[in-house]
Amino acid sequence: MQRRSRGVNTGLLLLLSQIFHVGINNIPPVTLATLALNIWFFLSPLKPLYNSCLSVEKCYQQKDWQRLLLSPLHHADDWHLYFNMASMLWKGISLERRLGSRWFACVITTFSVLTGMVYLLLQSVCAEFMNEPDFRRNCAVGFSGVLFALKVLNNHYCPGGFVNVLGFPIPNKFACWAELVAIHFFSPGTSFAGHLAGILVGLMYTQGPLKKIMKTCAGIFSPNIGYSGQQHYYTSSGYSGYQDYYPNSRPGYNEGMSRNYDAYTAGLSEEEQLEQALRASLWDQGNTRSSPPPYGFRLSPGEMRRQRLYRFDGQ
């Protein structure tokens, strides 16, 4: 973990530039709130990094459990913040519109805490079996563990297609593991255990009982929180050439309906996908197909025309 650099926060400026290029109105509310919260804690941290990072020694042995909440929201420097939040921007746009804002908020909250708990468990196991106490003192900070969990969800819902990892085409279902190894190899200072914890939490949701447990708890504490029937709809139309299918020509969501969620990455990296999102947001050519815009909320044709006129009149 490096100390935060002083001076011009180039990474933060670049992140803000990307957010405004996508358009604040095009970012779903929970995703936008997550971005804003991380930026806020970067500019005004609650505690110094050493007092907010997550380790077995500080959290478990010294009973400083608040680090489970603080560590995902703090970043070492502006570039650490930029890479994490640029990835969150893209993942949040796709996942929140698929899951709905309320359920996505539950997912983000649960993943943030659970990723930290799994990280502590992994570090404890490594320290015990490898007889290396330094694992208990390793301190991690940042949102990347949660992002790996979200990547597992994204690949689960869009299982087809390939992504480029170091120039090699990797099937979506193996992309998380390939990126885990690649990041650790080329950036040895990153937290391998933190990223692995995120993957394991994602698998607990997609392949294990976590999703069912979350839905049960959500129903107990707030009966109005539901997994289906949300107001936002995910579309994978655009660059990849795929689009959602609404039965009976209606955008209504029902988990029992058959839906076409083919791969939307088309072999693009996240940076290339984000570039396509920016291009789609800024240079919508105004096609008249019945499907919604690739990266925006579902709008009526009249509203789409008004948005385009407003956008170009302001340039």
Salt bridges, closest charged atoms under 4 A:
ASP64 OD2 - ARG67 NE 2.77
GLU128 OE1 - ARG136 NH2 3.29
ASP134 OD1 - ARG137 NH2 2.37
GLU179 OE1 - LYS151 NZ 3.38
GLU270 OE2 - LYS91 NZ 2.41
GLU270 OE2 - LYS151 NZ 2.63
GLU275 OE2 - ARG279 NH2 2.81
ASP284 OD2 - ARG308 NH2 3.64
GLU303 OE1 - ARG306 NH2 2.68
